[in-house]
C-alpha cells in the first residue's frame, strides 16, 4: 500500500527514484509522482496510472541534475485516483513537498483550522492537509525540522512521510508512525523507503525506524530523532542478506509464477537449522523462554489467516493446545477475554499489517505474551513481539501471496511438533512420520510443479468463462478451499467462494447450475468419503466439478486432477501450489495484471 522512496547522494536523483518506485510496484498503486529541487526551485511531476505515464511526463521536463529527490506510488484512500490527488503534494506557499503513506484520522479537523486561516486545497487528500500544516508550523518555529515535528505531533493516525524543501535542497526529512519506513545507509548516499527492495541495488545496510521517530539525511550523514522532543536516538545499522537476484523474475513471466516455483526452496530454508534429523527433534530457540500456552489465539488477515486456520488442526492434534483463529480487524475491536497463561500468535508476511499489528499491541497491553510469525527482518511485528519466528521465505514481490503461506505452514507444523514434544502429547510415530514427510517435501514439490502447471493451464482454459466458482474442502482442506477461492478472485476477478463442504447444503447449494463449477479438494484422507458425498450432491444438480485428488482415489468428476500424495495433513503442501497455479493460469489466460491486481496492495498498512 503506497510506496515511498527518497534519495540523497551523488547520483542523479530522479532515475534512482523511478527505479526505486518500480521495485515498489508490487505494493499496488493508481498514480505516481516525484519531487526534486533544482536551481532552488521545487519541482513536482505527477501522473495518474502506472509508472510509464509518469516517465512520459518526465521525458518532457528539462534534464534534471538534482542529486536529492523523492517519489511515491499512491493507493487511493482519501480522494479518487486522479492526478490532483497524486503525491507529492506541495504546501500553498510552495515552500515544501511531501509524500505520505497512511491515514491522518483527524485531517478534517486540521483542514477546517487551515481553511479558517486562508489555506486553499487542490485535492481531497489528507496528505495536502499535512503539507499545509507543516507550512503553518514554519511560521511559529525556527527551522523546517521544528515545523515538521510540530505538525506531526498534531496529526493522529498512521503515517510514513518524507519531505523536501528548496531551503535545504540536499536534505530530506522523513518520519513514521504505524506505517513502514526504513533508512538505507550507503557510501556517499542515503535512502528512505517503504521497503528494502527499493534501494537494494545500492546498499544492504539498513536502519529500522520505530514509531514516533524522525530522520534527517543528506548524502553523507543521517540522524534519527524522537518526534516528541527532537532528542537524538542511537540506532544500530543492520546488514540484510537479500540480493537483487532474489527480487528479480529470473526468466519467469511473472513474479507470482516464480514465487510458486520457489516453494521447494522455501520448505528447505524454513527447515534449515530447525530440525535435528538424527534425534528427530524440532528446535525453536526463539520460543525457548516462553511457556507453552494454555490457549493460543492466532491473529492474522487474508492468506496469513488461512495459514493459521490450517495450523490450528496440527496444534490441537499434536500439541493439545486449544486454538482460536481470529480475523485481526475483528479481534482488535472486540472485548477480548485473554487469560494470563494464553498466548497470541500474530502472522503477517510483511510484519507491518495494520490490523494485525494493532492486535499485537492490544494483547501486550493486556499482559499476554505475543509471538510473531513473519518474513521481514526488523519489521514492526518482529520488533514488538515478545518472540519472533522468521519464515525465511525471501522477498515476495507479487501482490498475491504464495510462497509466504507455504513458509507459514511449515513453521506452524514445526511449532506443533515443538510444543507437542515439550508437552509430551505427541506420539513418537507421528513425530517420525511428520518429520520424514517434511524432509521429502522439497523433492516432491520440485518434481511435481512442472506437471501441475501443465494441468493448471488446461483447466484454466476450460473454465476461463466461468463467472463464479465454489471451492470445497473439509478438515485441514477447508482453509485451502478458502485460499483457493481468494487467489482466483484476487487475480482473475472471477467471483469465488470457499466453503466447508458440509456447509454447502445449508444454503449455498442453491447456486449450483451447469454454469457454476466447483473446485473440490478430494485428497486421500479420512474425510474423503464425506467429500465424495458432497461432490455427488453438486453433480446431482448438474454442476461441473474439478476434483484435486491423489493416485488411487476413485472419484468420478468432469475433471479429476491427480497430484502426488503426501503423509497426513502435509498433503496440503502439494495441494496449495495446485490451487495457486490454477488461479495464476486463469488470470494469465484472461490477460489480467497478475502481479499487480486492481485495487489491491501488498502490505495493508492502514485500516
C-alpha positions as CSV (number, residue, x, y, z in Angstrom):
1,X,0.0,0.0,0.0
2,X,1.7,3.2,-1.2
3,X,5.4,3.2,-1.9
4,X,7.9,5.8,-0.8
5,X,11.5,6.2,-1.9
6,X,13.7,9.1,-1.0
7,X,17.4,9.6,-2.1
8,X,20.2,11.9,-1.2
9,X,23.5,11.2,-2.7
10,X,25.9,11.7,-5.6
11,X,23.8,10.2,-8.5
12,X,21.1,12.0,-10.5
13,X,18.2,11.5,-8.1
14,X,15.2,11.1,-10.5
15,X,16.4,7.9,-12.2
16,X,17.2,6.4,-8.8
17,X,13.8,7.3,-7.5
18,X,12.0,6.0,-10.6
19,X,14.0,2.7,-10.3
20,X,13.0,2.5,-6.6
21,X,9.4,3.1,-7.4
22,X,9.4,0.3,-9.9
23,X,10.7,-2.1,-7.2
24,X,7.8,-1.0,-5.0
25,X,5.1,-1.5,-7.7
26,X,4.1,-4.8,-6.1
27,X,2.6,-2.8,-3.2
28,X,-0.2,-1.7,-5.5
29,X,-0.9,1.9,-6.8
30,X,-3.1,4.0,-9.0
31,X,-0.8,7.1,-9.5
32,X,2.8,8.1,-9.0
33,X,4.9,11.2,-8.7
34,X,8.3,12.6,-7.9
35,X,9.7,15.8,-6.3
36,X,13.2,17.3,-6.5
37,X,14.8,20.7,-6.1
38,X,16.8,22.2,-9.0
39,X,18.2,25.7,-9.1
40,X,16.5,26.4,-5.8
41,X,13.1,25.6,-7.4
42,X,10.8,22.9,-6.0
43,X,9.6,20.7,-8.9
44,X,6.9,18.0,-8.7
45,X,5.8,15.8,-11.6
46,X,2.7,13.5,-11.1
47,X,0.6,11.2,-13.3
48,X,-2.4,9.0,-12.9
49,X,-1.9,5.4,-13.8
50,X,1.3,3.3,-14.0
51,X,4.9,4.5,-13.9
52,X,5.0,4.6,-17.7
53,X,2.7,7.6,-17.5
54,X,5.0,9.3,-15.0
55,X,8.1,8.6,-17.1
56,X,6.3,10.1,-20.2
57,X,5.7,13.3,-18.2
58,X,9.3,13.4,-17.0
59,X,10.6,13.0,-20.6
60,X,9.1,16.4,-21.3
61,X,11.0,18.0,-18.5
62,X,14.4,19.6,-18.8
63,X,17.3,17.4,-17.9
64,X,17.4,17.1,-14.1
65,X,20.7,17.2,-12.3
66,X,19.3,17.2,-8.8
67,X,21.0,14.7,-6.6
68,X,18.3,14.7,-3.9
69,X,14.7,13.7,-4.6
70,X,11.8,11.6,-3.5
71,X,8.9,9.6,-5.2
72,X,5.7,7.9,-4.4
73,X,3.2,5.4,-5.7
74,X,-0.3,6.1,-4.3
75,X,-3.0,3.6,-3.5
76,X,-6.2,5.7,-3.0
77,X,-7.6,6.3,0.4
78,X,-8.8,9.9,0.6
79,X,-9.9,11.0,-2.9
80,X,-10.3,9.2,-6.2
81,X,-7.4,8.0,-8.3
82,X,-6.6,11.2,-10.2
83,X,-3.6,13.5,-10.8
84,X,-4.8,16.1,-8.4
85,X,-4.7,13.5,-5.6
86,X,-1.4,12.0,-6.6
87,X,1.7,12.6,-4.5
88,X,3.9,14.6,-3.9
89,X,1.7,17.4,-2.5
90,X,3.0,20.9,-2.1
91,X,2.1,23.5,0.5
92,X,0.2,26.6,-0.6
93,X,3.3,28.7,-0.5
94,X,5.4,26.2,-2.5
95,X,8.0,26.0,0.3
96,X,7.9,22.2,0.7
97,X,6.5,19.0,-0.7
98,X,5.7,15.7,1.0
99,X,4.9,12.2,0.2
100,X,2.8,10.1,2.6
101,X,1.7,6.6,3.2
102,X,-1.1,6.1,5.8
103,X,-4.2,7.9,7.0
104,X,-4.3,11.1,9.1
105,X,-7.5,10.4,11.0
106,X,-8.1,14.0,12.3
107,X,-7.4,15.5,8.9
108,X,-10.8,17.1,8.6
109,X,-10.4,19.0,11.9
110,X,-7.0,20.1,10.8
111,X,-8.2,21.1,7.4
112,X,-11.0,23.2,8.9
113,X,-8.5,25.1,11.0
114,X,-6.3,25.7,8.0
115,X,-9.2,26.8,5.8
116,X,-10.1,29.4,8.5
117,X,-6.5,30.7,8.2
118,X,-6.8,31.2,4.4
119,X,-5.3,28.0,3.1
120,X,-6.6,26.7,-0.2
121,X,-6.7,23.0,-1.1
122,X,-6.5,21.5,-4.5
123,X,-7.1,17.8,-3.7
124,X,-9.3,15.7,-1.5
125,X,-6.3,14.1,0.3
126,X,-5.3,14.1,3.9
127,X,-1.8,14.5,2.7
128,X,-2.2,18.0,1.4
129,X,-3.6,18.9,4.8
130,X,-0.4,17.7,6.4
131,X,1.8,19.6,3.9
132,X,0.0,22.9,4.7
133,X,0.1,22.1,8.4
134,X,3.9,21.9,8.2
135,X,3.9,25.2,6.3
136,X,1.9,26.7,9.1
137,X,4.4,25.4,11.5
138,X,7.2,27.2,9.8
139,X,5.5,30.5,10.9
140,X,5.9,29.5,14.5
141,X,9.1,27.6,14.7
142,X,12.8,28.3,13.8
143,X,13.5,25.5,11.2
144,X,11.9,23.1,8.8
145,X,12.8,20.3,11.2
146,X,11.0,22.0,14.1
147,X,7.9,22.7,11.9
148,X,7.9,19.1,10.7
149,X,7.9,17.7,14.2
150,X,5.4,20.3,15.3
151,X,2.9,19.2,12.6
152,X,3.4,15.5,13.2
153,X,2.6,15.9,16.9
154,X,-0.8,17.2,15.9
155,X,-1.5,14.5,13.3
156,X,-3.3,11.5,14.6
157,X,-3.4,8.2,12.8
158,X,-0.8,6.4,10.8
159,X,1.9,7.8,8.5
160,X,5.2,7.3,6.8
161,X,6.1,10.7,5.4
162,X,9.1,12.3,3.6
163,X,9.7,16.0,3.0
164,X,11.9,18.1,0.7
165,X,12.3,21.9,0.6
166,X,14.2,24.4,-1.6
167,X,15.7,25.9,1.6
168,X,17.7,22.7,2.1
169,X,18.0,21.2,-1.4
170,X,20.4,18.4,-0.4
171,X,18.4,17.3,2.7
172,X,15.4,15.0,3.2
173,X,13.3,14.6,6.3
174,X,11.2,11.5,7.0
175,X,9.2,10.1,9.9
176,X,7.0,7.2,10.7
177,X,4.1,6.2,13.0
178,X,2.3,2.9,12.4
179,X,3.4,2.7,8.8
180,X,6.7,1.1,7.4
181,X,9.7,3.3,6.7
182,X,13.3,2.1,6.5
183,X,16.6,4.0,6.2
184,X,19.2,2.7,3.8
185,X,22.8,3.6,4.6
186,X,25.2,3.8,1.6
187,X,28.6,5.3,0.8
188,X,28.1,8.9,-0.2
189,X,24.4,8.3,-0.4
190,X,21.5,7.5,1.9
191,X,17.9,6.4,1.3
192,X,14.5,6.2,2.9
193,X,11.9,3.8,1.6
194,X,8.8,1.8,2.4
195,X,10.6,-1.5,1.8
196,X,14.1,-2.8,1.3
197,X,13.9,-3.7,-2.4
198,X,13.6,0.0,-3.3
199,X,17.3,0.6,-2.6
200,X,18.7,-2.9,-2.7
201,X,20.9,-2.4,-5.8
202,X,22.8,0.3,-3.8
203,X,23.1,-0.9,-0.2
204,X,22.1,-3.7,2.1
205,X,22.8,-1.7,5.2
206,X,19.6,-0.6,6.9
207,X,18.3,1.2,9.9
208,X,14.8,0.2,11.1
209,X,12.9,3.3,12.2
210,X,10.5,2.9,15.1
211,X,7.1,4.6,15.6
212,X,7.5,8.2,16.7
213,X,10.9,8.6,15.1
214,X,12.1,11.2,12.6
215,X,15.2,11.2,10.4
216,X,17.2,13.9,8.8
217,X,19.5,12.7,6.0
218,X,21.8,14.0,3.3
219,X,24.4,12.3,1.1
220,X,27.0,11.9,3.9
221,X,25.0,11.8,7.2
222,X,21.8,10.8,8.9
223,X,20.4,11.4,12.3
224,X,17.4,9.9,14.0
225,X,15.4,11.9,16.5
226,X,12.2,11.5,18.5
227,X,9.2,13.4,17.1
228,X,8.1,14.3,20.6
229,X,11.1,16.4,21.5
230,X,13.7,16.0,18.8
231,X,16.1,14.2,21.1
232,X,18.6,12.0,19.4
233,X,18.2,8.3,19.1
234,X,21.1,5.9,18.8
235,X,20.3,3.4,16.1
236,X,22.2,0.3,15.0
237,X,22.8,-0.5,11.3
238,X,21.7,-4.0,10.2
239,X,23.1,-5.8,7.2
240,X,20.4,-7.6,5.0
241,X,21.3,-10.8,3.3
242,X,18.9,-10.3,0.4
243,X,20.3,-9.6,-3.1
244,X,18.7,-8.2,-6.2
245,X,18.7,-11.6,-7.9
246,X,16.2,-12.8,-5.3
247,X,13.9,-9.9,-6.2
248,X,14.0,-10.3,-10.0
249,X,11.8,-12.6,-12.1
250,X,14.6,-14.9,-13.1
251,X,13.1,-15.7,-16.5
252,X,9.6,-16.3,-15.3
253,X,6.8,-14.3,-16.9
254,X,5.5,-13.0,-13.6
255,X,6.8,-12.8,-10.0
256,X,3.8,-14.9,-8.9
257,X,4.8,-17.8,-11.1
258,X,8.4,-17.5,-9.9
259,X,7.3,-17.5,-6.3
260,X,5.1,-20.5,-6.7
261,X,8.1,-22.4,-8.1
262,X,10.3,-21.2,-5.3
263,X,8.3,-23.3,-2.7
264,X,10.7,-26.3,-2.7
265,X,13.5,-23.9,-1.7
266,X,11.2,-22.2,0.8
267,X,10.5,-25.5,2.6
268,X,14.2,-26.3,2.6
269,X,15.1,-22.9,4.0
270,X,12.3,-23.0,6.6
271,X,13.7,-26.3,7.9
272,X,17.3,-25.3,7.9
273,X,18.7,-25.2,11.4
274,X,15.3,-26.0,13.0
275,X,15.3,-29.8,12.9
276,X,17.8,-32.2,14.4
277,X,17.2,-35.0,11.9
278,X,19.3,-37.6,13.8
279,X,17.4,-37.1,17.0
280,X,14.1,-36.3,15.3
281,X,13.7,-33.1,17.3
282,X,12.5,-29.6,16.4
283,X,14.4,-26.8,17.8
284,X,12.8,-23.3,18.0
285,X,15.2,-21.4,20.3
286,X,13.1,-18.2,19.7
287,X,10.4,-19.7,21.9
288,X,12.5,-21.4,24.5
289,X,11.9,-18.7,27.0
290,X,8.2,-18.7,26.6
291,X,5.9,-21.4,28.2
292,X,3.6,-23.5,26.1
293,X,0.4,-21.5,26.3
294,X,-2.8,-22.7,28.0
295,X,-4.6,-21.4,24.9
296,X,-3.4,-19.9,21.7
297,X,-5.1,-17.1,19.8
298,X,-3.9,-16.8,16.2
299,X,-4.5,-13.3,14.8
300,X,-4.0,-12.6,11.1
301,X,-5.5,-11.3,7.8
302,X,-6.1,-12.8,4.4
303,X,-3.7,-15.6,3.3
304,X,-2.0,-15.5,6.7
305,X,-5.4,-16.1,8.3
306,X,-5.9,-19.2,6.2
307,X,-2.4,-20.5,7.2
308,X,-3.4,-20.0,10.8
309,X,-6.6,-21.9,10.3
310,X,-4.7,-24.8,8.7
311,X,-2.1,-24.7,11.6
312,X,-4.9,-24.9,14.2
313,X,-5.6,-28.6,13.2
314,X,-2.0,-29.6,13.9
315,X,-1.6,-27.6,17.1
316,X,-4.7,-29.0,18.6
317,X,-4.0,-32.6,17.4
318,X,-0.3,-32.8,18.2
319,X,0.3,-30.2,21.0
320,X,-3.2,-30.4,22.5
321,X,-3.2,-26.6,22.7
322,X,-6.7,-25.2,22.2
323,X,-6.6,-22.7,19.3
324,X,-8.8,-19.9,18.2
325,X,-8.1,-18.2,14.9
326,X,-9.1,-14.5,14.7
327,X,-9.5,-12.1,11.9
328,X,-7.3,-9.2,13.0
329,X,-9.7,-6.5,12.0
330,X,-12.4,-8.1,14.3
331,X,-10.1,-9.1,17.1
332,X,-8.9,-5.6,17.7
333,X,-12.4,-4.2,18.2
334,X,-13.8,-6.9,20.4
335,X,-13.9,-7.1,24.2
336,X,-11.3,-9.8,24.2
337,X,-11.1,-12.3,27.0
338,X,-7.5,-13.3,27.5
339,X,-6.0,-15.4,30.3
340,X,-2.5,-14.6,31.6
341,X,-1.5,-18.1,30.6
342,X,-2.7,-17.6,27.0
343,X,-0.5,-16.5,24.1
344,X,-1.3,-14.5,21.0
345,X,0.4,-15.6,17.7
346,X,0.3,-12.9,15.1
347,X,1.0,-13.9,11.5
348,X,2.0,-11.4,8.8
349,X,4.2,-11.8,5.7
350,X,5.3,-8.2,5.8
351,X,5.2,-7.7,9.6
352,X,3.5,-4.4,9.0
353,X,-0.2,-5.4,8.5
354,X,-2.0,-2.6,10.4
355,X,-4.8,-4.7,11.9
356,X,-2.5,-7.5,12.9
357,X,-0.1,-5.0,14.5
358,X,-2.9,-3.4,16.4
359,X,-4.0,-6.9,17.7
360,X,-0.4,-7.5,18.9
361,X,-0.4,-4.2,20.8
362,X,-3.8,-4.9,22.5
363,X,-2.6,-8.3,23.6
364,X,0.6,-6.8,25.1
365,X,-1.4,-4.2,26.9
366,X,-3.4,-7.0,28.5
367,X,-0.2,-8.6,29.7
368,X,-0.4,-11.6,27.4
369,X,2.7,-13.0,25.7
370,X,2.9,-12.4,22.0
371,X,4.8,-14.4,19.4
372,X,5.2,-13.1,15.8
373,X,5.5,-15.2,12.7
374,X,6.7,-13.0,9.8
375,X,9.1,-12.8,6.9
376,X,10.6,-9.4,7.1
377,X,13.5,-8.9,9.4
378,X,13.2,-5.8,11.5
379,X,9.5,-5.2,10.7
380,X,7.2,-3.7,13.3
381,X,5.8,-7.1,14.4
382,X,9.2,-8.6,14.6
383,X,10.4,-5.8,16.9
384,X,7.3,-5.6,19.1
385,X,6.5,-9.2,19.8
386,X,8.0,-11.0,22.8
387,X,9.4,-13.6,20.4
388,X,9.6,-13.7,16.7
389,X,10.0,-16.7,14.3
390,X,11.2,-15.6,10.8
391,X,9.8,-17.7,8.0
392,X,12.9,-17.1,5.9
393,X,11.0,-17.1,2.6
394,X,13.0,-14.3,1.0
395,X,11.3,-11.3,-0.7
396,X,7.8,-11.9,-2.0
397,X,7.1,-9.3,-4.8
398,X,3.8,-10.4,-6.3
399,X,0.8,-8.9,-4.5
400,X,-0.9,-12.3,-4.4
401,X,0.8,-14.2,-1.7
402,X,2.0,-17.7,-2.5
403,X,5.3,-18.9,-1.0
404,X,4.6,-16.8,2.1
405,X,1.7,-19.2,3.0
406,X,3.9,-22.2,2.3
407,X,6.5,-20.9,4.7
408,X,4.0,-20.0,7.4
409,X,2.5,-23.6,7.2
410,X,6.0,-25.1,7.5
411,X,6.6,-23.1,10.7
412,X,3.2,-23.9,12.1
413,X,4.0,-27.5,11.5
414,X,7.3,-27.2,13.4
415,X,5.6,-25.3,16.2
416,X,3.0,-28.1,16.6
417,X,5.8,-30.6,16.7
418,X,7.9,-28.5,19.1
419,X,5.1,-27.9,21.6
420,X,3.9,-31.4,21.3
421,X,7.3,-32.7,22.3
422,X,7.6,-30.2,25.2
423,X,4.2,-31.2,26.5
424,X,4.8,-34.9,25.8
425,X,1.5,-35.1,23.9
426,X,3.0,-36.1,20.6
427,X,3.2,-39.8,19.8
428,X,6.7,-40.9,18.6
429,X,5.3,-42.5,15.4
430,X,3.5,-39.3,14.5
431,X,6.6,-37.2,15.0
432,X,8.7,-39.7,12.9
433,X,6.1,-39.7,10.1
434,X,5.7,-35.9,10.1
435,X,9.5,-35.2,10.0
436,X,10.0,-37.8,7.4
437,X,7.3,-36.2,5.2
438,X,8.7,-32.8,5.7
439,X,12.2,-34.0,4.7
440,X,10.7,-35.4,1.4
441,X,8.6,-32.3,0.6
442,X,11.2,-30.2,-1.3
443,X,11.9,-33.1,-3.7
444,X,8.3,-33.9,-4.2
445,X,7.4,-30.4,-5.0
446,X,10.3,-30.0,-7.3
447,X,9.2,-33.0,-9.3
448,X,5.5,-32.2,-9.3
449,X,5.4,-28.5,-10.1
450,X,6.0,-28.6,-13.9
451,X,3.3,-31.2,-14.5
452,X,0.9,-29.4,-12.2
453,X,1.4,-26.2,-14.2
454,X,0.6,-28.1,-17.4
455,X,-2.6,-29.4,-15.9
456,X,-3.5,-26.0,-14.5
457,X,-3.1,-24.4,-17.9
458,X,-5.6,-26.9,-19.5
459,X,-8.1,-26.5,-16.7
460,X,-7.8,-22.7,-16.7
461,X,-8.7,-22.5,-20.4
462,X,-11.6,-24.9,-19.9
463,X,-13.1,-22.9,-17.1
464,X,-12.0,-19.4,-18.1
465,X,-15.6,-18.3,-19.0
466,X,-16.9,-19.1,-15.5
467,X,-18.3,-16.1,-13.7
468,X,-18.3,-17.8,-10.3
469,X,-16.7,-20.8,-8.5
470,X,-17.2,-22.9,-5.4
471,X,-14.2,-24.2,-3.6
472,X,-15.0,-27.0,-1.2
473,X,-12.9,-28.8,1.5
474,X,-13.2,-30.5,4.8
475,X,-10.9,-30.6,7.9
476,X,-7.4,-29.2,7.1
477,X,-8.5,-28.7,3.4
478,X,-11.2,-26.2,4.4
479,X,-8.6,-23.4,4.8
480,X,-7.1,-24.4,1.5
481,X,-10.6,-24.0,-0.1
482,X,-10.7,-20.5,1.3
483,X,-7.3,-19.8,0.0
484,X,-8.0,-21.2,-3.5
485,X,-11.1,-19.0,-3.7
486,X,-9.2,-16.0,-2.5
487,X,-6.5,-16.4,-5.1
488,X,-8.9,-16.9,-8.0
489,X,-10.9,-13.8,-7.3
490,X,-8.0,-11.5,-6.4
491,X,-6.0,-12.1,-9.6
492,X,-8.5,-13.3,-12.3
493,X,-11.5,-11.3,-10.9
494,X,-13.7,-14.4,-11.2
495,X,-16.0,-14.5,-8.2
496,X,-15.2,-17.4,-5.9
497,X,-16.3,-18.6,-2.5
498,X,-14.6,-21.2,-0.3
499,X,-16.8,-23.4,1.9
500,X,-16.5,-26.2,4.4
501,X,-18.0,-29.0,2.3
502,X,-20.6,-29.9,4.9
503,X,-21.9,-26.3,4.9
504,X,-22.8,-26.3,1.2
505,X,-26.2,-27.8,1.8
506,X,-27.1,-25.1,4.3
507,X,-27.9,-22.6,1.6
508,X,-25.1,-22.2,-1.0
509,X,-26.1,-25.3,-2.9
510,X,-29.0,-23.2,-4.3
511,X,-26.5,-21.5,-6.6
512,X,-25.3,-24.7,-8.3
513,X,-26.1,-25.0,-12.0
514,X,-24.2,-26.1,-15.1
515,X,-22.6,-22.6,-15.4
516,X,-21.4,-22.6,-11.8
517,X,-18.4,-25.0,-11.4
518,X,-17.0,-26.4,-8.2
519,X,-13.3,-27.0,-7.3
520,X,-13.3,-29.8,-4.7
521,X,-10.3,-30.8,-2.5
522,X,-10.8,-34.6,-2.5
523,X,-7.5,-35.8,-1.1
524,X,-6.8,-39.3,0.2
525,X,-7.6,-38.8,3.9
526,X,-10.1,-39.9,6.5
527,X,-12.7,-37.3,5.3
528,X,-12.7,-38.3,1.7
529,X,-16.0,-40.3,1.9
530,X,-17.7,-37.2,3.2
531,X,-16.2,-35.1,0.5
532,X,-17.2,-37.6,-2.1
533,X,-20.8,-37.3,-0.9
534,X,-20.7,-33.6,-1.2
535,X,-19.4,-33.9,-4.8
536,X,-22.3,-36.1,-5.7
537,X,-24.7,-33.5,-4.3
538,X,-23.2,-31.0,-6.7
539,X,-23.4,-33.4,-9.6
540,X,-27.0,-34.2,-8.9
541,X,-27.7,-30.5,-9.6
542,X,-25.7,-30.7,-12.9
543,X,-22.7,-28.7,-11.5
544,X,-19.4,-29.3,-13.2
545,X,-16.6,-30.4,-10.8
546,X,-12.8,-30.2,-10.7
547,X,-11.5,-32.6,-8.0
548,X,-8.0,-32.2,-6.7
549,X,-7.2,-35.8,-5.6
550,X,-4.4,-38.4,-5.2
551,X,-3.4,-41.5,-7.0
552,X,-5.7,-44.5,-6.3
553,X,-8.7,-42.4,-5.2
554,X,-11.9,-43.2,-7.0
555,X,-13.8,-40.0,-7.8
556,X,-15.9,-39.6,-11.0
557,X,-16.0,-35.9,-11.9
558,X,-15.7,-33.8,-15.0
559,X,-12.0,-33.0,-14.4
560,X,-10.1,-35.2,-11.9
561,X,-6.7,-33.5,-11.2
562,X,-4.4,-36.1,-9.7
563,X,-1.4,-34.8,-7.7
564,X,1.2,-36.7,-5.7
565,X,0.2,-37.9,-2.2
566,X,1.9,-36.8,0.9
567,X,1.6,-38.1,4.5
568,X,-1.4,-36.9,6.5
569,X,-2.1,-33.2,6.7
570,X,1.2,-32.4,4.9
571,X,-0.7,-33.3,1.7
572,X,-1.7,-29.6,1.9
573,X,1.8,-28.6,0.7
574,X,1.1,-30.3,-2.6
575,X,-2.4,-29.1,-2.9
576,X,-1.5,-25.4,-2.2
577,X,0.6,-24.8,-5.3
578,X,-2.0,-26.6,-7.4
579,X,-4.6,-24.1,-6.3
580,X,-2.2,-21.2,-6.8
581,X,-1.3,-22.4,-10.3
582,X,-4.9,-22.7,-11.4
583,X,-5.6,-19.2,-10.3
584,X,-2.4,-17.9,-12.0
585,X,-3.1,-19.6,-15.3
586,X,-6.7,-18.4,-15.3
587,X,-5.6,-14.8,-14.7
588,X,-2.8,-15.0,-17.3
589,X,-5.1,-16.5,-19.9
590,X,-7.6,-13.8,-19.3
591,X,-4.9,-11.1,-19.7
592,X,-5.0,-9.8,-16.2
593,X,-2.2,-7.9,-14.4
594,X,-1.1,-10.9,-12.3
595,X,1.5,-9.3,-10.1
596,X,-0.4,-6.1,-9.6
597,X,-4.2,-6.9,-9.5
598,X,-6.5,-3.9,-9.4
599,X,-7.5,-2.3,-6.1
600,X,-5.0,-4.4,-4.1
601,X,-1.9,-3.6,-2.1
602,X,0.9,-6.0,-1.0
603,X,1.1,-4.7,2.6
604,X,-2.1,-3.3,4.1
605,X,-0.7,-0.7,6.4
606,X,-3.9,1.2,7.0
607,X,-7.3,0.1,8.2
